[in-house]
Amino acid sequence: MNQFHNATSDGNLSYEIDSNTISLKENNTSKGGSIMKHILQQLLHSKDITLQKDLLYQNSFDIAKELKTCSHKDQVTLIELFPIENGAQIISHLTPEEQYRILTHLSDDKAKLLFDKQSIDDIVDVLLALHPNQAERLMDYLPKETQQNIKKLMEYSPETAGGHVTTDYIAAREHWSVKDTLSHIRKIGDRLESLSYIYVLDSLGHLNGVVSIRQLLLRKEDTVLSDIMNQSVISVNADSDQQEAAQKLTDYNFAALPVTTSDNRMIGIITFDDAIDVIQDEATKDIHQLGGSSPLNTPYFETSVWTVFRKRIGWLLLLFVAEAYTSTILSHYEDVLSQVVALAFFIPLLVGTGGNIGTQVTATLIRAISLGEVKIKHILRVMGKEALTGLLLGCALGIAMLIRSSIMGPSVGIEVAQVVSITVLCITVWSSLVASVLPILLTKLKLDPAVVSGPFITTFVDGTGLIIYFTVATILLNL
């Protein structure tokens, strides 16, 4: 066993390297630093071959996570110390900008080998995220054949299934035997991203069937693929939305999904980890847009203040202008307010209630739409359900409002309390109906409901809620 000791401000940390395991022991009760960070620092300063060798057994994500905290110079030095296979796995977890900075400061030979080792879809993602000049420089690191494949894939929008394709998959012919196929896999398997399925293609590249690796291993060696392949292949069109591809992967619990052109020619596969990325990206985008902000394309602390400003100011200015009509409504009902000043006490509460209800309904429906649970044909069913739910919520909130108004004493009469309670009921039902219709209609119009629904509904309900409030007050108070 090799043992290293490193003194830190938190006490002594003992590194123990035994076989394939690296562990760190704290020699006192104080809080120790990051295990991986200390190991990387030790490697950086000692260049110890044994530590370098045993570090290769650690998870590449853990190494990349701590590599981000190192200086740029140290990042380059550490990547230089790793073999190509491990180095490529580590930098694949870094942002495109971080990858560019590291690769362009390595020797050309090392950079070419590292970048070419990454999966095709990861390379495409990196190139699309960089400035064209930076992307062109990295593209020069790749072999001509790989460059041609990547240029074809980059023609697809990042929002489509084709934008997430990798061409690293196993293709076979119908007449191949199990023995032939396994031999083929052994030859090319090391450089493939997924070994879960074998896709059976004809001479023109049309997808005719699929065989799982499990089927292959359980059949006799002389069995022909055409006898065991599944011809009812579930695939996705390259121009389909990325969410459709991710949904199919999760619905059918596939490890990978074939992506084809309109004439059923196979261009590649989407793997399950890509589906997770799509789902996370879409969820993040929806959350930002529901709050009236364009999504950030980089981690929060890596995004400049100016970028955050630009992402938010557009919607804020638009909503600022839209909210101006609320002032117009208030000025229109100035006479009503002057006669019953107590009505003004409840304006913020009523406006907030309508916005809150609308936001709740919108968030629920946008998620249901993204999962394929709600479609345009369900609009009347959704309206009925949300109207009934809004009625129940309105009754509960109306009773609570009546009690609250009564507690406020003589400054608020029983008549005003009744007006406020009835208004709460009406606004709740109204907000529920508006919020139930808008996301579905926007989806029908091929617009992202998350972009408009949240901010628009809040603004719209604010103004219409005031009209409802003063209309009820005018009728019940005979103003």
N, C-alpha and C positions, 0 to 999 in steps of 0.2 A: 504494500500500500504506500502511495506517495502522499505526503501531507504538506500543505502550505499554511503559513500563518501570516495574517495580515492585521496590523494594529490599526484600529480606527478610533474616532473620537467617542464611539459608543462602547468601546471595549475590544477585547480580542476575539476575532472571528477565525475559526479553524476550518480550512477546506480539506475534505477527505475524498480522495479519488480511489475508488475500488471497482475494478472491472468496468462495467458500463455505467456506473453511478457516480454522480458528483453531489456531495451533500455539504451543508454548512452548519457548523455548530456554534452557538453563542456561549461564550465562556463566562458570562455574567447575566444578570437578570435585566439589564437595560435593553432597550429596543435596538435590534440590529438593523443594518441597512439592507438593501435589496441583495438577495443571494446572487442572482445572475450578474448584477452590476459589479459586485466585488470580484466575481470570477473573471469577468471581462477585463477589469482593471489589472488583475493579476497577470492575465495572459498578455496584456498590452505592454506591461513593464518587464516581464520575465522572458517572454517569447518561449516559454517552456514547451517542449515538444509533447511531453506526456499530458500536460493540461490541455494543450491544443487538440490532441487526439481524443481525449475523453469528453471534451466539450462537444464533439460532433454528435454524441448520442443524445444531447439535449434537444428540446423542442425548438424548431426554428422561430416560431412565433415569440417565445420567451426571450430568445436572443435578440430578435429584431426590436422588441419592446424596449429593452434596455439600451440597445444601440442608438435609439432615437435620443437618449439623454446625453450621449457622448458628443464631443466636439466633432466638427466635420473632418478634421485631420485624423482624429482617432477612429472615426467610422471607416475611413478609407484604409487605414493601417490594419484594422481588425478584419475587414473583408479580404484584404490581401492574404491574411494568414489562413483563411479557410479554403478547403478544396472547392473546385468549381461547383460541384453538385450541392454542397451545403451552402455555399455563398449565394447561389441562385435562389435557393429556398428562403434564405434570410431576407434578401433584398425584395423578394416578391411581397413581403408584408409591409414594406415602406411605401410612403406616398410617391406618386410620380415625380414630384419635384425632388424628393430625397434621393430617389433612384438616379435621376439625371445628374445630380451633383456628385454622387459617388462614382458612377460609371465613367463620367467624363474626366475624372481625376485618377483613374486607373490606367494602366498601360492598355493600348488598343487591343492587344491580344487577349488580355484578361477580361476586358469589358465585353468583347465580342462573345467569348465563351459564356460569360455570366448571363448576358441578355438573351442569347440564343437558347439557353437552357430553360427559360421560363415557358409556360404554356402559351399558346397562340392567343387565347382570349385575354390573358393578363397583359401580354405585349400590346394588343390593340387598345386596351383600356388606358395603358400608360401613354401611348402615342396620342390618343385623342385628348387627353387631359393637358398635354403640354403645348407650348407655343409651337407653331409650324416649323420654325427654324430649329428648335430643340428636338422636335419629333424627327425631323429629317436627319439630324446628326446621329440619333440613336438608330434610325433605320439603316444607316450605313454600316452598323455593326452586324447586321443580319445577312445570311446567305441570300443570293438572288432569288432562289426558289421560294424561300420563306417570305421575302419582300413581296413577291407577286401574290402569294396567298393572303398576306395581310392587307394589301391594297384592295383586293376583292372584298374582304370582310369589312373593311373600313367604309365601303360604299353603303352599307346598311346603317340605318339610324341607330344610335345607342339605345333608343327607346324600344327597339324591336328585338325579336328573338335572334335575328341574324347578327345583331350587335353584340351578342354574348357567346357566339359560337367558338368552339375550339375544333381544330381539324385533327387533333390527336385522338383518334379512335381506331378500333380494329375493324377492318373491312375484309370480307371473304366472299368466295363464289359458291354457288349452290352445289357444284359437283365436288367440292372439297370434302375430304373425310375428316373425322374428328382428329385423327393423327396429324394430318396436314395442317389443320387449323392450329392445333397446340404447338406444332413446330414453328409456325408463323408467329404466334404470340411470343414465344421464347426469343425470337430474333428481334422483335421490335418493341416488346413490352416495356423495357426500361425507360423509354422516352415518351410513353403514353400517359395521359392524365387519368384515364379511366379504363379499367379492365373488366368492368361488370358485364358488358354485352358485346356480342359479335354481330355486326350488321352485314347482312347478305345483300350484295349489289350485283347488278348485271354489268355487262361490258360498257354500258353507257352511263353507269353510275346511278341507275334507278334503284330505289330501296325496295327490295322484294320480301325481306323477312328479317327476323332477329332471333338470335340464340343467346341464352344467358350462359355465363361461365359455369354455372352450376350444372346446367343440362350437359354441357360439353364434358365435364369431368365425370359424370355418371354414365355416359354412353360408351359403348365399345368403340375401339379405335377405328374400325372399318365402317362405322356408320356415316352416311353421307348427310351433309347439312340440310339438304332439301327435304329429308325425311323427318327432321326434328325441329326445323325452324318454324316460328310463329309468323304466319303470313298476314295476320291482322295487326299490323304494326301501328302503334299510337305514336304520332309524330306531330310536329308543329311547323307551320309555314314560316319561312324566314322573315316575311314582312309582317307577321302577327305581332301584336303588342307584347312586350316583355312580361307583363303581368299574366297574360294567357299562358305563356310557356312555364312560368313559375308555378302557376296554379295547377297545371297538368302534372308537373313533377310531384307536387305535394299530394294531389288527389290520388294519383296512382302509386305513390310511394316508390318512384323510380330513382335509381342512382344517376341515371342520365337519360336524356330525351333526344331522339334524332331530329334534326332540323333539315327541312327539304324546301326545294323551290316549288313553284306552282305546277311543274310537270313531274314532280316526285323525284327529282335528282337530289341526292343527299349532299349537303355542303359541310356538315359537321354535327356536333352534339352540344347540348347544354347540360352541364353537370349540376348535381344537387347543391354544391356550394355556391354556384352562380345564382341559383334560385333563392337561396338565403340572402345573398347580396341584393338581389332585386327587391325582395320583400322588405328588407331593412331600408333600402334607398327610397322606396315608394312610401313607406310609413313615415320616414323622416320628412320627405317632401310634403306629405299631407299635413303633418303636424305644423310645419312652418307656414304653409299656405292657409290653414285654418285660422292661424293667428294674424293673417294679413301681412306676411313677409315672404319674399322669395327665398327658396332653400339655399343654404350654404353648401358650397361644393368641396370645402376643406374642413378639417376639424376646427372646433370653435377657437381654441387658443392659437391656431395657425392662420386664422382669418384676421386681416387687418381691420382697424376701426373704420377706415374709409370704405372697405368692401361691405361691412355690416350696414353702414349708413346707406350705401347705394341699394342694398337689398330691401331696405325698409321704407325709404323715403317715398318711393313711387306710390305704394298703397296708402301711406299715411296722408299724402297730399290729395289723393283721389277721395279718400274717406272724409278728409277735412272739408272738401268742397261739397260732398254729398250730404254731410251732416248740417250744412248751412240751411237746408230746407226745414230742419227742426226749429230753427229760430223763426223762420217765416210762419210756421204753424202756431208757435207761441204768440207771436205778434197778432195773428189773426184772431186769437181767442183772448186778447187782452181785456176785453170788457167782461168776460166770464170770470177771469182771475181777479179783476178789481172788485167784483161783487162778492166773491167767496174766496178770500185770500187763503183759507185753509187748504184749498185744492192744490196749491203750489207745494205744500209740504210733502206730497206723495209722488210728485213727478219723477224724481230720481229712482224711487223704489219701483214704480210701475215700468219705467223704461228698462231698468236693469232686469226685471223679471221676464219681460218679453225677449230680451237678448239672450238671457240664460236658457230659456226654454228652447229657443231656436238653435242655439249652439249644441245643446244636448241631442236634439233630433237630427241635426245635420251630421254630427260626428258619428252617430249610430248608423245612419243611412249610407254615408260615404264608405264606411267600413264594409257594410253589407253589399254595396255595389261592387267594391273592389274584389270581394270574395265570390261574386257571381250569384249571390242569393237574391238580389233585387234587380229586376229589369223593367223596361218601360211598360210592359204588359201588366205589371203589378201596381201601377200608379194608383188606381182607385182603391185597391185593397190596402195599400200603404196609407192613403189619405184617411180611410175609414178607421184604421187601427190607431193612427196618431191623433185623429180627432177625438176618439173615445178616451184615449190616454190623456189628452189635453183637458178634456172635460172633467175627468177624475182629479187631475192635478189642480185644475182651476177651482174646483169645489173645496179641496183641502186648503189651498192658498187663500181662497176667498174668506173662508171661516177664520183662518189665522189673521188675515188682514182686518176683519171685522172686530176681532178681539183686541188687536193692537190699536185700532182707531179709537175704540171705546175707552181704553186705558189712558189715552192722551188727554182726557178730561174735556172741560167745556170749550176749549179752543177748537175742538173738532166735534161738531154735532152729530147726532145719529144719522141725519140725512147724508152728510158727507161720508160717513163710515159706510153707508149702504152703496153710495156711488163708487167708492174705491173698491169695495168687495166685488161688485158686479163687473167693474172694469177689469179687475184681475182675472176673473173667469173668462171674460171675452178675449182679453189679450192672450191668455194662455192657449185657448183653442185656436185663435187666429195665427199665432206664432207657430203652433204645431202644424197647421195646414200649410202655411207658406214654406216652412222648412222641410216638409215631407214632399212637396212638389218640385222645388227648385233643383236639388241635386239630380233627380231622375231626368228632368227636362234637359239639363246641361249635358248629361251623359248622352242623351239622344242626339244632341246637337254636336257631338264629338268634342265637347269642351270638358276640361278637368273640373269636376264639381268642387274639389278642394280649393281651387284658385279663387273662385267667386263666392261660393256659398256662405262661408263663415262671416267675412266682413260685410257682404251685401245684406245678408239677413239681419244682422245686428243693426245696421244703418236703416234698413227699410222698416223694420219693426219699431224702431225708435219713433219715427215720424208717424206711422199709421197708428201706433199705440196711443200717441197723444190725441190724434183725431178721435179715436174710440173713447178715450177718457173724457174729453170735453163734450162729445156728443151725448154720452150717458149723463153727464152732469147737467147739460142744458135741458134734457128731457125730464130727469127726475127732480131737478131743483126749480123747474119752470123759469129758467133764465132767458 
